[in-house]
Amino acid sequence: MKVGRRATTCAFLSLAVACSAPTPAPAATPTGCAVTLPASAPRSDIGEKPLPADRFSWFGNDDFAVDLPNDGVYRVPRANTNLEAKVAWWRYASGNIDIVAERADQPIERVSARSSEGYGSTGFVPSAVMFSSDGCWRVTASLAGRQLVFVMFVRRAAENERAP
């Protein structure tokens, strides 16, 4: 009888230890964040794909376009010490792109950026946007008096996810 009880106790303890092992926290999702999906205004005329083509697509208007995540979630690499997002743009019109991002759910948070210099006046140009926190962000980009507005959920990539 003691052997049976000991085996049951060992099995119970083994199960308890296995169940209590730390697991990675689930990745945040864009619940309540009305993200912009590139399919809503696709730009298939742009041949360059600076970001992974299986996860990003061009979205834009007649003046410029942005390479957005297909699911609306921008995953910042886990190795980054900040929430900097590399954002790819395509310019049909000439000029630099000014970028302002505001938290859609907390409008008091605001960041701004500008497209990089040295890429010519039209075509591809990168930018880096330093988001201040995970969450839902409304981004307004301006070029030649025109605007492009989109919403994306920004967060650090989970252990098993590729980023950006």
C-alpha positions as CSV (number, residue, x, y, z in Angstrom):
1,M,0.0,0.0,0.0
2,K,2.9,2.4,0.8
3,V,4.4,1.8,-2.6
4,G,1.2,2.6,-4.4
5,R,0.7,5.8,-2.4
6,R,4.3,6.8,-3.0
7,A,4.0,6.2,-6.8
8,T,0.8,8.3,-6.8
9,T,2.4,11.1,-4.9
10,C,5.5,11.1,-7.2
11,A,3.2,11.1,-10.3
12,F,1.2,14.0,-8.8
13,L,4.4,16.0,-7.9
14,S,5.9,15.3,-11.4
15,L,2.7,16.6,-13.0
16,A,2.6,19.7,-10.7
17,V,6.2,20.5,-11.5
18,A,5.6,20.0,-15.3
19,C,2.5,22.2,-15.2
20,S,4.1,24.9,-13.2
21,A,7.1,25.3,-15.6
22,P,7.2,28.9,-16.9
23,T,5.7,29.4,-20.3
24,P,6.2,32.5,-22.5
25,A,3.6,35.1,-22.1
26,P,1.1,35.2,-25.0
27,A,1.7,38.0,-27.5
28,A,-0.6,41.0,-27.3
29,T,-3.3,41.1,-29.9
30,P,-4.9,44.1,-31.6
31,T,-8.3,43.6,-29.9
32,G,-10.1,46.9,-30.0
33,C,-7.6,48.3,-32.5
34,A,-9.1,48.9,-35.9
35,V,-5.9,48.2,-37.8
36,T,-5.5,49.1,-41.5
37,L,-5.1,46.1,-43.7
38,P,-3.1,46.7,-46.9
39,A,-5.7,45.0,-49.0
40,S,-8.1,48.0,-48.4
41,A,-6.0,50.2,-50.7
42,P,-3.4,47.9,-52.3
43,R,-0.6,49.1,-54.5
44,S,0.5,46.2,-56.7
45,D,2.5,48.4,-59.1
46,I,5.5,48.7,-56.8
47,G,8.1,46.0,-57.6
48,E,10.4,46.5,-54.6
49,K,9.8,44.6,-51.5
50,P,12.1,45.8,-48.7
51,L,10.2,43.9,-46.0
52,P,9.2,40.2,-46.1
53,A,6.7,39.8,-49.0
54,D,4.9,37.0,-47.1
55,R,4.0,39.4,-44.3
56,F,3.9,42.9,-45.8
57,S,2.1,44.6,-48.6
58,W,2.0,48.1,-50.1
59,F,-0.9,50.4,-49.1
60,G,-1.3,53.9,-50.4
61,N,-2.6,56.6,-52.7
62,D,-1.4,58.3,-55.9
63,D,1.3,60.2,-54.1
64,F,2.9,57.6,-51.8
65,A,2.6,54.2,-50.2
66,V,3.7,52.4,-47.1
67,D,4.7,48.7,-46.7
68,L,2.2,47.5,-44.0
69,P,2.0,44.2,-42.1
70,N,-0.8,42.1,-43.7
71,D,-2.4,41.4,-40.4
72,G,-2.0,45.0,-39.1
73,V,0.5,44.0,-36.3
74,Y,4.1,45.4,-36.5
75,R,6.4,43.1,-34.6
76,V,9.5,44.8,-33.3
77,P,12.5,42.4,-33.0
78,R,12.9,41.0,-29.5
79,A,16.6,41.9,-29.6
80,N,15.8,45.6,-30.0
81,T,16.1,47.5,-26.7
82,N,13.4,50.0,-27.9
83,L,10.3,49.9,-30.0
84,E,11.8,51.2,-33.2
85,A,9.9,50.2,-36.4
86,K,11.6,50.3,-39.8
87,V,8.9,51.6,-42.1
88,A,9.3,51.4,-45.9
89,W,7.8,54.0,-48.1
90,W,7.3,54.4,-51.9
91,R,7.0,58.0,-53.3
92,Y,5.3,58.8,-56.6
93,A,5.5,62.5,-55.7
94,S,8.8,64.2,-54.9
95,G,9.9,65.1,-51.4
96,N,10.5,63.9,-47.8
97,I,7.8,62.2,-45.8
98,D,6.9,63.7,-42.4
99,I,5.4,61.2,-40.0
100,V,3.4,61.7,-36.8
101,A,2.1,58.8,-34.8
102,E,-0.4,59.0,-31.9
103,R,-1.7,56.2,-29.7
104,A,-5.3,55.6,-30.9
105,D,-6.4,54.6,-27.4
106,Q,-4.3,57.2,-25.5
107,P,-3.9,60.3,-27.7
108,I,-1.6,61.9,-25.2
109,E,1.3,59.8,-26.5
110,R,2.7,61.1,-29.7
111,V,6.0,60.5,-31.7
112,S,7.3,62.0,-34.9
113,A,9.8,61.1,-37.5
114,R,11.0,61.9,-41.1
115,S,12.0,59.7,-44.0
116,S,15.7,59.2,-44.5
117,E,17.8,61.5,-46.8
118,G,19.9,60.3,-49.7
119,Y,17.4,58.1,-51.5
120,G,16.6,60.5,-54.3
121,S,13.4,62.5,-54.5
122,T,11.0,59.7,-55.6
123,G,10.8,55.9,-55.3
124,F,11.8,53.9,-52.2
125,V,12.8,55.6,-49.0
126,P,13.0,54.1,-45.4
127,S,12.2,55.7,-42.1
128,A,12.5,54.7,-38.5
129,V,9.7,55.4,-36.1
130,M,10.5,55.2,-32.4
131,F,7.2,54.1,-30.7
132,S,7.0,54.8,-27.0
133,S,4.9,51.8,-26.0
134,D,3.1,48.7,-27.2
135,G,-0.3,49.4,-28.5
136,C,-2.6,50.8,-31.1
137,W,-1.1,53.6,-33.1
138,R,-2.6,56.0,-35.7
139,V,0.1,57.1,-38.1
140,T,-0.3,60.2,-40.3
141,A,2.3,60.7,-43.1
142,S,2.5,63.8,-45.2
143,L,4.2,64.3,-48.6
144,A,3.7,67.2,-51.0
145,G,0.6,68.4,-49.2
146,R,-1.1,65.0,-49.2
147,Q,-1.7,62.7,-46.3
148,L,-1.8,58.9,-45.8
149,V,-3.3,57.7,-42.6
150,F,-3.2,54.2,-41.3
151,V,-3.5,52.3,-38.0
152,M,-1.3,49.5,-36.8
153,F,-0.8,47.6,-33.6
154,V,2.9,47.8,-32.5
155,R,4.4,45.3,-30.1
156,R,7.6,43.3,-29.4
157,A,7.6,40.0,-31.3
158,A,6.9,36.9,-29.2
159,E,9.6,34.2,-28.9
160,N,8.3,32.1,-31.8
161,E,7.5,35.0,-34.2
162,R,9.6,36.5,-37.0
163,A,10.1,40.3,-37.0
164,P,9.5,42.8,-38.4
